[in-house]
Amino acid sequence: MRVEILYFDGCPNWVAAADRVRAAAATIGRTDLDIGLWRIGSDAEAAASPFAGSPTILIDGTDAFDGAPQVDQLACRLYRTKAGAAGLPTVDQLADVLRAKA
């Protein structure tokens, strides 16, 4: 399983996203995950990629959270959590997604 985090430098949540993916992987016993970072540097790169805002988390090339619209500009992403909209999914949400994709 390959996890990629698409981000742009202006959004601060991408570093914590990688930490949460690692924590979620550990929760489900998958410490062998390959986690890559994909920096999106321009609106053109955003439009040409599966970018749905920073951070976008892909699992084997597919957005981990179905239904997210692709964006064609550098933008931060919001995730729905039990506590409301947040800049990152929770560790539990990520663990659930990783379990489902395993």
C-alpha positions as CSV (number, residue, x, y, z in Angstrom):
1,M,0.0,0.0,0.0
2,R,1.4,3.4,-1.0
3,V,0.2,6.6,0.7
4,E,1.0,10.0,-0.9
5,I,0.3,13.3,0.7
6,L,-0.2,16.1,-1.8
7,Y,0.5,19.6,-0.3
8,F,1.6,23.1,-1.0
9,D,3.9,25.1,1.2
10,G,1.3,27.7,2.2
11,C,-0.8,25.2,4.0
12,P,0.5,24.2,7.4
13,N,-1.4,20.9,7.9
14,W,0.7,18.7,5.6
15,V,3.4,17.9,8.2
16,A,0.8,16.8,10.8
17,A,-1.0,14.8,8.1
18,A,2.1,12.6,7.6
19,D,2.3,12.2,11.4
20,R,-1.4,11.2,11.6
21,V,-1.0,8.7,8.7
22,R,1.9,7.1,10.5
23,A,-0.1,7.0,13.8
24,A,-3.1,5.4,12.0
25,A,-0.9,2.9,10.3
26,A,0.6,1.9,13.7
27,T,-2.9,1.6,15.1
28,I,-3.8,-1.0,12.6
29,G,-0.4,-2.7,12.6
30,R,0.8,-1.5,9.2
31,T,4.1,0.1,10.0
32,D,5.4,-1.0,6.6
33,L,3.4,1.7,4.7
34,D,5.4,3.7,2.1
35,I,4.4,7.3,2.7
36,G,5.5,9.8,0.1
37,L,5.2,13.6,-0.1
38,W,4.2,15.3,-3.3
39,R,4.7,19.1,-3.3
40,I,2.3,21.0,-5.5
41,G,4.0,24.2,-6.6
42,S,1.5,26.0,-8.8
43,D,-2.1,26.2,-9.9
44,A,-1.1,24.4,-13.1
45,E,0.3,21.5,-11.1
46,A,-2.8,21.4,-9.0
47,A,-5.0,21.2,-12.0
48,A,-2.9,18.4,-13.6
49,S,-2.9,16.2,-10.4
50,P,-5.5,14.5,-8.2
51,F,-5.2,17.5,-5.8
52,A,-8.3,18.2,-3.7
53,G,-6.6,20.8,-1.5
54,S,-3.8,20.6,0.9
55,P,-3.3,18.0,2.3
56,T,-4.8,15.5,-0.1
57,I,-4.1,11.9,1.1
58,L,-4.0,9.3,-1.7
59,I,-3.9,5.6,-1.1
60,D,-2.6,3.7,-4.1
61,G,-3.4,6.7,-6.2
62,T,-7.0,7.3,-5.0
63,D,-8.2,9.9,-2.7
64,A,-8.6,8.4,0.8
65,F,-11.8,10.2,1.3
66,D,-14.3,9.7,-1.5
67,G,-16.2,12.5,-3.0
68,A,-13.6,15.2,-2.7
69,P,-13.7,17.5,-5.7
70,Q,-10.4,18.1,-7.5
71,V,-9.2,21.7,-7.3
72,D,-7.2,23.6,-9.9
73,Q,-5.5,26.1,-7.5
74,L,-3.4,26.0,-4.4
75,A,-5.9,25.7,-1.6
76,C,-6.2,24.2,1.9
77,R,-8.6,21.4,2.4
78,L,-11.2,20.8,5.0
79,Y,-12.2,17.4,6.3
80,R,-15.4,16.5,8.1
81,T,-14.8,15.1,11.6
82,K,-17.0,14.4,14.6
83,A,-15.8,17.7,16.0
84,G,-16.7,19.6,12.8
85,A,-14.6,20.9,9.9
86,A,-10.9,20.5,10.4
87,G,-7.7,20.9,8.3
88,L,-6.9,17.2,8.8
89,P,-8.8,13.9,9.2
90,T,-8.5,12.3,12.6
91,V,-6.2,9.4,13.3
92,D,-9.3,7.2,13.8
93,Q,-10.7,8.3,10.4
94,L,-7.4,7.5,8.7
95,A,-7.2,4.1,10.5
96,D,-10.6,3.3,9.2
97,V,-9.7,4.2,5.6
98,L,-6.4,2.3,5.8
99,R,-8.2,-0.8,7.2
100,A,-10.8,-0.6,4.3
101,K,-8.1,-0.3,1.7
102,A,-5.8,-3.1,3.1
